[in-house]
Amino acid sequence: MQFAEIPGLEEVKNHLINSVKTNHVAHAILFDGASGSASLPMALAFATYINCQQPSDFDSCGVCASCQKIKKIAHPDFIFAYPTAGGKKILSENFIKEWRNFLEDSPYGTLSDWLEAIEIKQGNIPVEESRQIIQNLSLKSYEGGYKIVLIWMVEAMGQSAANALLKILEEPPEKTLFLLITSDSNRLLTTIISRTQRIAIRNTSNAELTSFLTKTKGVSEERANQIYFLSEGNINKALEIIDQKDQNEKSWFANWMRYCYAFDLAKLIPLSDDFDALTKENQKSLLEYGLKMIREIYLQSVGTENLIKLEGEELQFVQKFSRVFKFENISQIVEEISHSQLLIERNVRAKIVFLDASLAIARLIK
């Protein structure tokens, strides 16, 4: 990955490049951006640049041995850690082939996308992973450059795993660089945050995303502007809109609301079983999508249709359903879905959470 492949964010790229030029590279950097942002590509581009054998003032060369090895995720001094099923025998190195494919196909992908790719319901980074990192860093660099540790979704580390890294994170071996990536820094230990330099990764601007989509995806400028409005500058969401990967969420939410409206237990109970079978991240994603749709129904209900960020079948659903939604209960429905998210995060049985929320919404919806 090179900086040139990432749309916009020039201020972040310049900051990272200048830190190398002035020899002020922090030993631990926290890339903090929303799920689906350019946090992971930016970390990869920086890792490529700092070990590049022929860097320019603006980017890595992309052709030297180091750049090629990092591109292929085969550099001996580049260590990766990311959520897996956890356990002593199931660490990141066991999924390196899947990780290579994921980075090639979905560099802006979310945790849900990754867990779906490796077919597990809930991922975490166990303490054994931290111990493996420490052991790897005790060895000398193979090629004489930086030894780089990239931890993707560092919030997936349990407290014991995070604590195991604190000492080496504060006093790493010479020419060792930690690149931590998070989409929810509120879940990180303050001791982790205090040992890193935070780099905020914003969503792209309209001009940045439009240029990226017209040049790389061949969409018209008019369509690119529409996609920016719908995605709010989130690159992964924009790519999903182009590929229409979110069709399942649309139909799933529409069916859920219809069954709640009809108070159809014969449909809601099997739907709760389907929800229970999903990965934890997919469960959270569906509930988040539900909150988004409730927001759009509210905007439709109060006559501010110009603010609605939907099109096609989603827009039609909102327009029709807002007519039967009990307006004064919308805030309570939002509370029910938000509370369900919290319970899922705390590992309460998803089937019970979903069915309970469904019955509550059924009472509030009309």
BELQUI-V79231 format. One record per residue. N is the residue number from 1. SS is DSSP state (hx for helix, st for strand, lp for the rest). OMEGA is omega in degrees with one decimal (999 if undefined). Layout:
# BELQUI-V79231
n:ss:omega
N:SS:OMEGA
N:SS:OMEGA
This chain:
# BELQUI-V79231
n:ss:omega
1:lp:176.4
2:lp:179.1
3:hx:-177.0
4:hx:-179.0
5:hx:-177.3
6:lp:-178.2
7:lp:173.5
8:lp:179.5
9:lp:-175.9
10:hx:-179.0
11:hx:178.1
12:hx:179.0
13:hx:-179.1
14:hx:179.0
15:hx:-178.6
16:hx:-180.0
17:hx:179.4
18:hx:178.9
19:hx:176.8
20:hx:-178.2
21:hx:-176.7
22:lp:179.5
23:lp:177.3
24:lp:179.5
25:lp:176.6
26:lp:-177.6
27:lp:177.2
28:st:-177.3
29:st:178.5
30:st:176.2
31:st:-171.0
32:st:179.7
33:st:-179.3
34:lp:175.2
35:lp:-178.5
36:lp:178.5
37:lp:-177.2
38:lp:-176.8
39:hx:-179.0
40:hx:176.0
41:hx:-179.6
42:hx:177.7
43:hx:178.7
44:hx:179.0
45:hx:178.9
46:hx:177.2
47:hx:178.4
48:hx:-177.2
49:hx:-172.5
50:hx:178.1
51:lp:179.9
52:lp:-178.8
53:lp:179.8
54:lp:-176.8
55:lp:172.4
56:lp:177.4
57:lp:-173.0
58:lp:-174.1
59:lp:172.2
60:lp:-177.9
61:lp:178.9
62:lp:-175.1
63:lp:-178.8
64:lp:-177.0
65:hx:-178.8
66:hx:-179.9
67:hx:-178.6
68:hx:179.5
69:hx:178.6
70:hx:178.4
71:hx:-179.2
72:lp:-176.3
73:lp:-178.5
74:lp:179.7
75:lp:-175.5
76:lp:-179.5
77:lp:-179.1
78:st:-176.8
79:st:179.4
80:st:169.9
81:st:-177.7
82:lp:-176.8
83:lp:173.8
84:st:178.7
85:lp:177.9
86:lp:-179.7
87:lp:-174.7
88:lp:-175.1
89:lp:-177.9
90:lp:-178.6
91:lp:-176.7
92:hx:-177.1
93:hx:178.3
94:hx:-177.2
95:hx:-174.2
96:hx:178.1
97:hx:178.1
98:hx:179.7
99:hx:177.2
100:hx:-179.7
101:hx:-179.2
102:hx:-179.5
103:hx:179.0
104:hx:-175.1
105:hx:-171.5
106:lp:-178.9
107:lp:177.5
108:lp:-176.0
109:lp:-178.2
110:lp:176.3
111:hx:177.2
112:hx:179.1
113:hx:-178.6
114:hx:-178.8
115:hx:175.9
116:hx:-179.0
117:hx:-179.0
118:lp:171.3
119:lp:171.1
120:lp:-175.1
121:lp:-175.0
122:lp:-178.0
123:lp:174.4
124:st:176.4
125:st:-172.2
126:lp:-179.3
127:hx:178.4
128:hx:177.5
129:hx:178.2
130:hx:179.5
131:hx:178.2
132:hx:177.7
133:hx:-179.5
134:hx:178.9
135:hx:179.6
136:hx:-178.9
137:hx:177.3
138:lp:179.0
139:lp:179.5
140:lp:176.6
141:lp:179.6
142:lp:-171.1
143:lp:172.4
144:lp:177.8
145:lp:177.3
146:lp:164.3
147:st:-172.5
148:st:174.9
149:st:177.7
150:st:178.6
151:st:-178.2
152:st:-176.5
153:lp:-175.9
154:hx:177.8
155:hx:176.8
156:hx:175.6
157:st:171.8
158:lp:-177.1
159:hx:-178.8
160:hx:178.7
161:hx:179.2
162:hx:-179.3
163:hx:-179.1
164:hx:-177.9
165:hx:-170.3
166:hx:-175.8
167:hx:-178.1
168:hx:176.7
169:hx:179.0
170:hx:-179.0
171:lp:-178.0
172:lp:174.3
173:lp:-179.3
174:lp:180.0
175:lp:174.0
176:st:-176.4
177:st:174.3
178:st:174.1
179:st:-179.1
180:st:-177.6
181:st:-178.8
182:st:170.7
183:lp:179.3
184:lp:-176.2
185:hx:178.2
186:hx:-179.5
187:hx:-177.7
188:lp:173.1
189:lp:178.3
190:hx:178.7
191:hx:174.7
192:hx:-177.8
193:hx:-176.6
194:lp:-178.3
195:lp:-177.4
196:lp:170.2
197:st:-176.1
198:st:173.6
199:st:-179.2
200:st:178.3
201:st:-178.9
202:lp:169.5
203:lp:-177.7
204:lp:175.1
205:lp:179.1
206:hx:-178.1
207:hx:-178.7
208:hx:-177.3
209:hx:179.3
210:hx:178.8
211:hx:-179.8
212:hx:-176.0
213:hx:-179.8
214:hx:-176.8
215:hx:-173.6
216:hx:-176.7
217:lp:175.2
218:lp:178.1
219:lp:179.4
220:lp:179.6
221:hx:179.1
222:hx:179.6
223:hx:178.4
224:hx:177.2
225:hx:177.3
226:hx:-179.3
227:hx:176.8
228:hx:-179.6
229:hx:-177.7
230:hx:-175.5
231:hx:-176.6
232:lp:175.6
233:lp:178.4
234:lp:-172.0
235:hx:-178.6
236:hx:178.8
237:hx:178.8
238:hx:179.3
239:hx:177.1
240:hx:179.1
241:hx:178.7
242:hx:-177.4
243:hx:-178.0
244:lp:-179.6
245:lp:-175.7
246:lp:-179.9
247:hx:-179.4
248:hx:178.2
249:hx:-179.4
250:hx:-176.6
251:hx:-179.7
252:hx:-178.9
253:hx:179.8
254:hx:178.6
255:hx:179.5
256:hx:-178.4
257:hx:179.0
258:hx:179.3
259:hx:177.1
260:hx:-179.3
261:hx:-180.0
262:hx:-175.0
263:lp:-174.4
264:lp:-178.5
265:hx:-180.0
266:hx:177.4
267:hx:-176.1
268:hx:-178.1
269:hx:175.0
270:hx:178.7
271:hx:177.2
272:hx:175.3
273:hx:177.7
274:hx:179.6
275:hx:-178.9
276:hx:-177.3
277:hx:-179.3
278:lp:172.9
279:lp:178.8
280:hx:-179.3
281:hx:176.5
282:hx:176.2
283:hx:179.0
284:hx:-179.5
285:hx:178.8
286:hx:178.5
287:hx:176.9
288:hx:176.3
289:hx:177.5
290:hx:178.2
291:hx:178.5
292:hx:-178.1
293:hx:176.5
294:hx:177.0
295:hx:-179.1
296:hx:176.4
297:hx:177.6
298:hx:179.8
299:hx:177.8
300:hx:-176.9
301:hx:-177.0
302:lp:174.2
303:lp:178.7
304:lp:-176.9
305:hx:-177.8
306:hx:179.8
307:hx:-176.4
308:lp:-178.1
309:lp:-179.3
310:lp:175.0
311:lp:174.7
312:hx:-175.5
313:hx:178.1
314:hx:-178.8
315:hx:178.7
316:hx:178.8
317:hx:-179.3
318:hx:-179.0
319:hx:-179.2
320:hx:-173.1
321:hx:179.7
322:lp:-179.6
323:lp:-177.4
324:lp:179.0
325:lp:177.0
326:lp:-169.4
327:hx:-174.2
328:hx:-179.4
329:hx:-176.2
330:hx:-178.9
331:hx:178.9
332:hx:176.9
333:hx:176.7
334:hx:178.8
335:hx:179.5
336:hx:-178.5
337:hx:179.1
338:hx:178.3
339:hx:177.7
340:hx:176.6
341:hx:-179.6
342:hx:-180.0
343:hx:177.6
344:hx:178.8
345:hx:-179.7
346:lp:174.2
347:lp:171.1
348:lp:-176.2
349:lp:-172.2
350:hx:-179.0
351:hx:-179.9
352:hx:180.0
353:hx:-176.0
354:hx:-178.5
355:hx:177.7
356:hx:178.6
357:hx:-179.5
358:hx:-179.9
359:hx:178.0
360:hx:180.0
361:hx:179.1
362:hx:178.8
363:hx:-173.3
364:hx:-167.6
365:lp:-178.1
366:lp:999
